Amino acid sequence: MTETSCDPGSSPAKSAVSTGWVLASLSLSMLLSSLGTSSANVALPALTGAFGVSFQAVQWVVLAYLLSITTLIVSVGRLGDIVGRRRLLLAGIALFTAASVVCGLTPDFALLIAARAMQGIGAAIMMALTMAFVGEAVAKERTGSAMGLIGTMSAIGTALGPSLGGALVAGPGWRAIFLVNVPLGLAAFLLARRHLPRDRDLEGRARPRFDVPGTLLLALSLGAYALAMTSGRGSFGLLNGGLLLAAALGLGLFLLVEAKVASPLIRPAMFRDPGLSLGISTNALVSTVMMATLVVGPFYLSRGLGLDAARVGLVLSVGPVISAFGGVVAGRIVDRLGAASVVVVGLAAMVAGSAALVLLPGPLGVAGYVAAIALLTPGYQLFQAANNTAVMADVGADRRGVVSGLLNLSRNLGLVTGASVMGAVFASAVAAGDIAGAAPEAVAWGMQVTFTVAGLLTVMALAIAIGSRALGKRIIRSEEASA
């Protein structure tokens, strides 16, 4: 019998382990993938000098990683459903760790980009399968707390990346930001191998085929969309339009293929479930809004309020610190009050936070900005924990991987879209050729316009959530009456 399989008739006591160790292995996997996203940005100037490449070329150190995650996260989730989530997660951690070694030791820039793409594939596997494992290994009444912990580790990785990366680049050098992943990756691999529930024995059972045509079409469509949103550095030209057209055509072909193949990557009928479709759409909207704080915040604090770089960094750390400490609390609230109610509460807090970012920084300065972020961020934590719990609650064991991948994909697409669209809204409102040289009043106006738009998007998400909750209640009443 293989290491990753178990006898279906074996006692659960022989294969199950404490929930704490299971969550530790999943949390470390999520931390690694988040660190990989945020730490490399700090090293870009050093990489430019080390390899003698242009600014445009060195951006691929970040893009290769993000494109791998965006294009493959749904596909690897589905692959885990087919071949076994434990064995695929172990392979993903091993791939991420090995690619980190190559990134840290390579003397060749092209090999660095290739290794970052491999790192991204490993990260996509870790992201897609961590939430899928929660539904398998954690009791239903504790799902919210587990989702909150996973969200906390993602926030810690995002917050820790720039500061840790900066310290490593300033000390041992840029190679250390990749090599630091190696001991963490080995620890994650050993924890997962020892403590995660073993995959069910699939011998003698008919396995669904992996949808290769659908996977390729979806990857090409998502890759084209991500490049359309990230290329051009804020401008939108023929290349961006062509990529968006290619993404739309690819998505159309993907839907045609999925309707005909025997074992589709994504069953179109899945989206008839209002809980899934609305959960994914609100997740994308909310992620678009949260990206605005990362795009607009630094410019407003430096140009609008006149803060130096050190104080800008200090103020920007408020949100990630709140996220790091608030995720588990948000999860416990979800377990106590129920996911549907907390989704509405979280979105309402985000609406209030967006309004506060429009109204408070002008008269109150830094204190007003911090107060608004302190309202917006907990709302986001509540929404994330509740929405993830609600979407994953009733998913069948054979589809958890792909649904988890869809959730992560909607978040990533929201972030990519937010960086482009909200950045364009801000630049248009500032109406200056060079935002770095714009007047403080223009920058302040740009932020007010941007977060007015962000508030409207959040109101839209709130309306969707309230409508979904009302629809669910009507369905329950109808079923009770017919019974």
VMD Tcl script that draws the C-alpha trace (Angstrom):
set ca {
  {0.00 0.00 0.00}
  {1.31 3.45 -0.88}
  {2.20 6.09 1.66}
  {-0.71 8.31 0.64}
  {-3.45 5.73 0.57}
  {-5.34 4.00 3.31}
  {-7.67 1.09 3.74}
  {-11.22 2.44 3.70}
  {-12.13 0.02 6.41}
  {-9.35 1.04 8.77}
  {-10.16 2.63 12.10}
  {-10.29 6.44 11.97}
  {-8.18 6.46 15.13}
  {-5.28 4.92 13.18}
  {-5.24 7.53 10.42}
  {-6.80 10.64 11.95}
  {-4.69 13.13 13.88}
  {-5.42 16.14 16.03}
  {-7.08 19.01 14.23}
  {-4.39 21.33 15.56}
  {-1.59 19.57 13.68}
  {-3.70 19.39 10.53}
  {-4.33 23.14 10.68}
  {-0.63 23.77 11.40}
  {0.38 22.03 8.18}
  {-2.30 23.82 6.14}
  {-1.45 27.19 7.70}
  {2.24 26.84 6.93}
  {1.39 25.96 3.32}
  {-0.73 29.11 3.00}
  {2.00 31.21 4.66}
  {4.56 29.99 2.13}
  {2.43 30.82 -0.91}
  {1.67 34.31 0.46}
  {5.33 34.98 1.23}
  {6.21 34.01 -2.31}
  {3.83 36.67 -3.60}
  {4.88 39.59 -1.41}
  {8.59 39.15 -0.64}
  {10.00 39.14 -4.18}
  {8.79 42.69 -4.96}
  {11.37 44.14 -2.57}
  {14.23 42.43 -4.40}
  {13.44 43.79 -7.88}
  {15.96 46.70 -7.74}
  {18.70 44.35 -6.53}
  {17.83 41.81 -9.24}
  {18.07 44.52 -11.90}
  {21.64 45.21 -10.86}
  {22.62 41.60 -10.23}
  {21.55 40.34 -13.66}
  {21.98 43.55 -15.67}
  {18.37 43.50 -16.96}
  {15.82 46.25 -17.57}
  {12.96 47.27 -15.27}
  {10.46 45.79 -17.73}
  {12.31 42.45 -17.77}
  {12.66 42.16 -14.00}
  {8.89 42.58 -13.57}
  {8.59 39.00 -14.85}
  {10.01 37.80 -11.55}
  {6.64 38.80 -10.08}
  {4.44 38.19 -13.15}
  {5.67 34.63 -13.77}
  {4.63 33.67 -10.24}
  {1.23 35.40 -10.38}
  {0.39 34.10 -13.86}
  {1.12 30.52 -12.82}
  {-1.22 30.85 -9.85}
  {-3.98 32.60 -11.80}
  {-3.98 30.27 -14.79}
  {-3.68 26.95 -12.93}
  {-5.38 27.30 -9.54}
  {-8.72 25.87 -10.68}
  {-7.09 23.07 -12.68}
  {-4.86 21.87 -9.84}
  {-7.84 21.94 -7.51}
  {-9.70 19.61 -9.86}
  {-6.61 17.43 -10.25}
  {-6.54 17.01 -6.48}
  {-10.16 15.82 -6.57}
  {-9.14 13.14 -9.08}
  {-5.72 11.87 -7.95}
  {-5.97 12.62 -4.22}
  {-5.55 15.91 -2.42}
  {-2.90 14.76 0.05}
  {-0.49 13.39 -2.55}
  {-0.94 16.44 -4.77}
  {-0.42 18.87 -1.88}
  {2.79 17.06 -0.95}
  {3.92 17.33 -4.58}
  {3.06 21.05 -4.60}
  {5.05 21.75 -1.43}
  {7.99 19.77 -2.80}
  {7.85 21.65 -6.12}
  {7.66 25.03 -4.38}
  {10.63 24.15 -2.14}
  {12.79 22.79 -4.98}
  {11.99 25.83 -7.15}
  {13.00 28.09 -4.24}
  {16.41 26.40 -4.19}
  {16.83 27.04 -7.92}
  {15.71 30.67 -7.54}
  {18.22 31.23 -4.77}
  {21.20 29.60 -6.50}
  {20.77 30.27 -10.22}
  {23.28 32.49 -12.04}
  {20.95 32.82 -15.05}
  {18.03 35.26 -15.28}
  {15.98 33.13 -17.68}
  {16.29 30.18 -15.30}
  {15.18 32.43 -12.44}
  {11.99 33.31 -14.34}
  {11.35 29.62 -15.13}
  {11.90 28.68 -11.49}
  {9.51 31.43 -10.35}
  {6.87 29.97 -12.69}
  {7.45 26.56 -11.08}
  {7.19 28.19 -7.66}
  {3.86 29.64 -8.76}
  {2.56 26.19 -9.77}
  {3.47 24.88 -6.32}
  {1.79 27.89 -4.71}
  {-1.37 27.34 -6.80}
  {-1.57 23.76 -5.50}
  {-1.09 24.90 -1.89}
  {-3.68 27.67 -2.18}
  {-6.29 25.51 -3.90}
  {-6.01 22.52 -1.60}
  {-5.69 24.13 1.85}
  {-9.35 25.23 1.91}
  {-10.42 21.93 0.36}
  {-8.75 20.08 3.22}
  {-10.60 22.15 5.82}
  {-13.92 20.61 4.77}
  {-12.36 17.14 4.95}
  {-10.37 17.32 8.17}
  {-12.21 19.83 10.40}
  {-15.56 19.33 12.13}
  {-18.34 21.35 10.50}
  {-19.01 23.41 13.63}
  {-15.38 24.59 13.58}
  {-15.13 25.34 9.87}
  {-15.42 29.10 10.37}
  {-12.55 29.18 12.87}
  {-10.39 27.11 10.52}
  {-11.16 29.39 7.56}
  {-10.33 32.38 9.75}
  {-6.96 30.86 10.66}
  {-6.13 30.18 7.01}
  {-7.03 33.80 6.21}
  {-4.84 34.99 9.07}
  {-1.83 33.08 7.77}
  {-2.37 34.53 4.31}
  {-2.45 38.03 5.83}
  {0.67 37.37 7.90}
  {2.53 36.18 4.82}
  {1.45 39.24 2.84}
  {2.38 41.60 5.70}
  {5.65 39.88 6.58}
  {6.91 39.58 3.00}
  {8.04 43.18 2.37}
  {9.70 43.65 5.77}
  {11.37 40.22 5.80}
  {12.39 40.60 2.16}
  {13.87 44.04 2.81}
  {15.88 42.77 5.79}
  {17.20 39.80 3.83}
  {18.15 41.87 0.78}
  {19.93 44.40 3.02}
  {21.70 41.59 4.93}
  {22.60 38.29 3.23}
  {21.43 39.51 -0.18}
  {18.60 38.87 -2.64}
  {19.22 35.12 -2.84}
  {18.16 34.77 0.78}
  {14.55 35.80 0.07}
  {14.17 32.59 -1.94}
  {16.36 30.31 0.19}
  {14.45 31.22 3.37}
  {11.53 29.27 1.89}
  {13.52 26.04 1.94}
  {13.44 25.24 5.71}
  {9.81 26.42 5.86}
  {8.94 24.23 2.87}
  {10.63 21.20 4.41}
  {8.72 21.76 7.67}
  {5.43 22.11 5.77}
  {6.16 18.90 3.81}
  {6.96 16.88 6.92}
  {3.91 18.16 8.80}
  {1.60 17.47 5.86}
  {3.06 14.02 5.25}
  {2.69 13.04 8.88}
  {-0.63 14.62 9.84}
  {-2.94 15.17 6.87}
  {-5.69 12.59 6.34}
  {-4.64 10.00 3.80}
  {-6.30 9.86 0.43}
  {-8.98 7.28 -0.02}
  {-7.87 4.15 -1.85}
  {-8.82 4.68 -5.49}
  {-7.72 1.25 -6.75}
  {-10.50 -0.58 -8.51}
  {-12.64 2.56 -8.80}
  {-13.44 4.40 -12.01}
  {-11.58 7.69 -11.93}
  {-12.89 10.65 -13.92}
  {-10.54 11.77 -16.66}
  {-8.67 15.02 -16.29}
  {-10.03 17.60 -18.72}
  {-6.91 18.57 -20.68}
  {-8.62 20.66 -23.44}
  {-10.67 22.57 -20.87}
  {-7.60 23.12 -18.71}
  {-5.58 24.56 -21.60}
  {-8.41 26.86 -22.76}
  {-9.07 28.16 -19.27}
  {-5.36 28.71 -18.60}
  {-4.92 30.63 -21.87}
  {-8.04 32.73 -21.21}
  {-7.03 33.60 -17.65}
  {-3.46 34.30 -18.70}
  {-4.64 36.68 -21.45}
  {-6.92 38.49 -19.00}
  {-4.21 38.81 -16.34}
  {-1.72 40.16 -18.91}
  {-4.34 42.62 -20.21}
  {-4.80 43.96 -16.68}
  {-1.09 44.15 -15.80}
  {0.65 45.19 -19.04}
  {0.98 48.79 -20.08}
  {1.74 50.09 -16.57}
  {-1.57 51.91 -16.20}
  {-2.27 52.72 -19.86}
  {-4.72 50.82 -22.05}
  {-3.75 50.27 -25.66}
  {-4.24 47.92 -28.58}
  {-2.28 45.16 -26.86}
  {-4.57 45.28 -23.83}
  {-7.66 45.27 -26.04}
  {-6.36 42.35 -28.07}
  {-5.61 40.36 -24.92}
  {-9.08 41.03 -23.53}
  {-10.62 39.89 -26.82}
  {-8.51 36.74 -26.73}
  {-9.62 36.12 -23.13}
  {-13.30 36.49 -24.09}
  {-12.96 34.18 -27.11}
  {-11.05 31.64 -25.06}
  {-13.70 31.69 -22.34}
  {-16.43 31.13 -24.94}
  {-14.57 28.13 -26.38}
  {-13.97 26.84 -22.86}
  {-17.71 26.87 -22.09}
  {-18.46 25.04 -25.35}
  {-15.90 22.34 -24.53}
  {-17.15 21.97 -20.95}
  {-20.69 21.35 -22.18}
  {-19.53 18.39 -24.32}
  {-16.77 16.53 -22.45}
  {-17.66 13.62 -20.18}
  {-15.62 14.82 -17.21}
  {-15.41 18.63 -17.41}
  {-12.99 20.73 -15.40}
  {-15.92 22.93 -14.32}
  {-19.51 21.82 -14.76}
  {-21.50 24.87 -16.02}
  {-24.44 23.55 -13.99}
  {-22.44 24.31 -10.82}
  {-23.16 28.00 -11.29}
  {-26.90 27.38 -11.06}
  {-26.26 27.02 -7.34}
  {-26.88 30.59 -6.10}
  {-24.63 30.08 -3.07}
  {-21.63 29.26 -5.24}
  {-22.15 31.81 -8.01}
  {-22.98 34.67 -5.63}
  {-20.16 33.76 -3.25}
  {-17.62 33.83 -6.08}
  {-18.95 37.08 -7.58}
  {-18.98 38.94 -4.25}
  {-15.48 37.62 -3.50}
  {-14.21 39.17 -6.74}
  {-15.94 42.50 -6.05}
  {-14.61 42.73 -2.50}
  {-11.06 41.86 -3.59}
  {-11.23 44.63 -6.20}
  {-12.15 47.08 -3.44}
  {-9.38 45.92 -1.08}
  {-6.78 46.32 -3.82}
  {-7.65 50.02 -3.94}
  {-6.14 50.49 -0.47}
  {-2.83 49.06 -1.71}
  {-2.83 51.04 -4.97}
  {-4.08 54.41 -3.72}
  {-3.03 54.38 -0.07}
  {0.74 54.93 -0.52}
  {0.23 57.88 -2.93}
  {-2.34 59.56 -0.70}
  {-0.25 59.19 2.46}
  {2.92 60.50 0.83}
  {1.52 63.17 -1.53}
  {-1.83 64.00 0.05}
  {-0.75 64.01 3.71}
  {2.98 64.66 3.22}
  {4.28 61.67 5.22}
  {7.85 60.46 4.76}
  {8.59 56.91 3.62}
  {9.02 55.53 7.15}
  {5.67 56.88 8.36}
  {3.92 55.74 5.16}
  {5.17 52.21 5.82}
  {4.03 52.42 9.44}
  {0.51 53.53 8.51}
  {0.24 50.94 5.73}
  {1.09 48.20 8.23}
  {-2.11 48.90 10.21}
  {-4.33 46.90 7.85}
  {-2.15 43.76 7.67}
  {-1.62 43.81 11.45}
  {-5.38 43.94 12.02}
  {-5.81 41.11 9.50}
  {-3.16 39.01 11.22}
  {-4.85 39.27 14.61}
  {-8.46 39.36 13.44}
  {-8.79 36.28 11.25}
  {-9.29 33.68 13.98}
  {-11.71 35.97 15.85}
  {-13.70 36.45 12.63}
  {-13.84 32.68 12.17}
  {-15.18 32.14 15.66}
  {-17.87 34.74 15.05}
  {-18.86 32.83 11.91}
  {-19.14 29.58 13.89}
  {-21.34 31.30 16.48}
  {-23.62 33.46 14.32}
  {-23.70 31.57 11.03}
  {-21.99 32.33 7.72}
  {-24.94 34.01 5.95}
  {-25.46 36.61 8.69}
  {-21.74 37.38 9.05}
  {-21.32 37.91 5.29}
  {-23.89 40.72 5.52}
  {-22.31 42.19 8.66}
  {-18.84 42.12 7.11}
  {-19.97 43.82 3.90}
  {-21.88 46.46 5.86}
  {-18.69 47.23 7.80}
  {-16.81 47.50 4.51}
  {-19.39 49.96 3.15}
  {-18.90 52.04 6.30}
  {-15.11 51.78 5.96}
  {-15.18 52.93 2.32}
  {-17.37 55.90 3.30}
  {-14.96 56.72 6.12}
  {-12.03 56.77 3.69}
  {-13.94 59.37 1.66}
  {-14.98 61.53 4.61}
  {-12.49 61.25 7.48}
  {-8.89 61.72 6.20}
  {-9.62 65.27 4.97}
  {-10.56 66.78 8.35}
  {-8.68 64.32 10.60}
  {-5.56 63.52 8.56}
  {-3.64 60.36 9.44}
  {-5.96 59.58 12.36}
  {-8.96 59.61 10.02}
  {-7.21 57.32 7.54}
  {-6.23 54.83 10.26}
  {-9.74 54.88 11.74}
  {-11.24 54.11 8.33}
  {-8.80 51.24 7.71}
  {-9.55 49.92 11.20}
  {-13.21 49.70 10.14}
  {-12.69 48.39 6.60}
  {-10.21 45.62 7.43}
  {-12.23 43.74 10.11}
  {-15.20 43.91 7.75}
  {-13.09 42.23 5.09}
  {-11.93 39.57 7.56}
  {-15.52 38.81 8.56}
  {-16.60 38.62 4.93}
  {-13.73 36.35 3.90}
  {-14.18 33.85 6.74}
  {-17.97 33.76 6.32}
  {-18.00 33.64 2.51}
  {-15.40 30.87 2.31}
  {-17.29 28.88 4.94}
  {-20.64 29.35 3.17}
  {-19.32 28.37 -0.27}
  {-17.42 25.30 0.95}
  {-20.06 24.12 3.45}
  {-22.09 21.75 1.28}
  {-19.61 20.94 -1.50}
  {-19.27 17.22 -2.22}
  {-15.95 15.57 -1.45}
  {-15.30 14.99 -5.17}
  {-15.54 18.72 -6.01}
  {-13.90 20.44 -3.02}
  {-10.63 21.03 -4.83}
  {-12.14 22.73 -7.88}
  {-14.52 24.88 -5.80}
  {-11.65 25.95 -3.54}
  {-9.70 26.80 -6.69}
  {-12.60 28.90 -7.98}
  {-12.75 30.84 -4.70}
  {-9.03 31.58 -4.82}
  {-9.27 32.44 -8.52}
  {-12.08 34.95 -7.92}
  {-9.96 36.63 -5.26}
  {-6.87 36.77 -7.51}
  {-8.86 38.13 -10.46}
  {-10.38 40.75 -8.17}
  {-6.92 41.83 -7.03}
  {-5.58 41.96 -10.59}
  {-8.64 43.90 -11.79}
  {-8.50 46.22 -8.80}
  {-4.87 47.10 -9.43}
  {-5.70 48.10 -13.00}
  {-9.20 49.56 -12.78}
  {-8.97 51.31 -9.41}
  {-5.54 52.62 -10.35}
  {-7.03 54.03 -13.56}
  {-9.91 55.64 -11.63}
  {-7.42 57.26 -9.27}
  {-5.16 58.52 -12.07}
  {-8.14 59.92 -13.99}
  {-9.46 61.75 -10.93}
  {-6.06 63.22 -10.09}
  {-5.82 64.44 -13.71}
  {-2.07 64.89 -13.61}
  {0.50 63.60 -16.05}
  {2.73 62.50 -13.17}
  {0.90 61.50 -9.98}
  {4.14 61.66 -8.01}
  {4.29 65.37 -8.75}
  {0.57 66.15 -8.38}
  {-0.70 68.72 -5.88}
  {-1.87 67.36 -2.49}
  {-5.41 68.61 -3.15}
  {-5.57 66.71 -6.46}
  {-4.33 63.51 -4.81}
  {-6.88 63.89 -2.00}
  {-9.66 64.35 -4.55}
  {-8.45 61.29 -6.45}
  {-8.67 59.19 -3.30}
  {-12.19 60.44 -2.54}
  {-13.36 59.54 -6.05}
  {-11.67 56.12 -5.92}
  {-13.24 55.12 -2.62}
  {-16.61 56.45 -3.69}
  {-16.40 53.94 -6.54}
  {-15.12 51.30 -4.11}
  {-18.06 52.01 -1.80}
  {-20.52 51.57 -4.66}
  {-18.95 48.22 -5.55}
  {-19.25 47.14 -1.92}
  {-22.89 48.23 -1.82}
  {-23.43 46.07 -4.90}
  {-21.84 43.09 -3.12}
  {-23.98 43.79 -0.03}
  {-27.15 43.88 -2.13}
  {-26.18 40.55 -3.72}
  {-25.58 39.01 -0.28}
  {-28.87 40.29 1.15}
  {-30.76 39.07 -1.92}
  {-29.08 35.67 -1.68}
  {-30.00 35.37 2.00}
  {-33.63 36.30 1.31}
  {-33.78 33.78 -1.53}
  {-32.40 31.08 0.73}
  {-35.05 31.78 3.36}
  {-37.82 31.61 0.75}
  {-36.52 28.26 -0.50}
  {-36.44 26.88 3.05}
  {-40.00 28.08 3.74}
  {-41.17 26.56 0.45}
  {-39.58 23.21 1.28}
  {-41.11 23.24 4.77}
  {-44.56 24.03 3.35}
  {-44.36 21.24 0.76}
  {-43.23 18.78 3.43}
}
mol new
graphics top color blue
foreach p $ca { graphics top sphere $p radius 0.5 }
foreach p [lrange $ca 0 end-1] q [lrange $ca 1 end] { graphics top cylinder $p $q radius 0.2 }
display resetview
